């Protein structure tokens, strides 16, 4: 029963990271629901990616994935995976 508490704490921390911290960090970098914010780190990344790719941002690139997170957030599956990783890390750390 002692191992249950670290799992709950780790799950809670993992869920907080997935639902609050990651979207907040991505938004602060300039990847927003309204698009990429002018003058932000995101706009610099988008410019560099577009130059490197001949004028467009490649699908699946870091910029594209971060913009997707900024616009729609993380998927339920990703939130679940991050929560599970938090629980596993806390469980194994308590051993």
SULZI-V796929 format. One record per residue. RES is the residue in one small letter. OMEGA is omega in radians with two decimals (* if undefined). BURIAL is I if it has 24 or more other C-alpha atoms within 12 Angstrom, else O. Layout:
{{RES:OMEGA:BURIAL} {RES:OMEGA:BURIAL}}
This chain:
{{x:-3.12:O} {x:-3.13:O} {x:-3.10:O} {x:-3.08:O} {x:3.09:O} {x:3.12:O} {x:3.13:I} {x:3.13:O} {x:3.12:I} {x:3.10:I} {x:-3.13:I} {x:3.11:I} {x:3.11:I} {x:3.12:I} {x:3.10:I} {x:3.10:O} {x:-3.08:I} {x:-3.04:I} {x:-3.08:I} {x:-2.97:O} {x:-3.11:O} {x:3.10:I} {x:3.12:I} {x:3.14:O} {x:3.13:O} {x:3.09:I} {x:3.13:I} {x:3.10:O} {x:3.08:I} {x:3.07:I} {x:-3.02:I} {x:3.08:I} {x:3.14:O} {x:-3.12:O} {x:-3.11:I} {x:-3.09:I} {x:3.13:O} {x:3.08:O} {x:-3.09:O} {x:3.03:O} {x:3.13:O} {x:-3.14:I} {x:3.09:I} {x:3.11:O} {x:3.13:I} {x:3.12:I} {x:-3.14:O} {x:3.14:O} {x:3.14:O} {x:3.11:O} {x:-3.12:O} {x:-3.09:O} {x:3.08:O} {x:3.03:O} {x:3.14:O} {x:3.07:O} {x:-3.08:O} {x:3.05:O} {x:3.14:O} {x:3.12:O} {x:3.13:O} {x:3.14:O} {x:-3.13:I} {x:-3.14:I} {x:3.12:O} {x:3.10:I} {x:3.08:I} {x:3.10:I} {x:3.13:I} {x:-3.10:I} {x:-3.00:O} {x:-3.08:O} {x:3.13:I} {x:3.09:I} {x:3.10:O} {x:-3.14:O} {x:3.13:O} {x:3.09:O} {x:3.11:I} {x:3.14:O} {x:3.14:O} {x:3.08:I} {x:3.13:I} {x:3.10:I} {x:3.09:I} {x:3.12:I} {x:-3.12:I} {x:3.13:I} {x:3.13:O} {x:-3.14:I} {x:-3.10:O} {x:3.10:O} {x:-3.12:O} {x:-3.12:O} {x:*:O}}
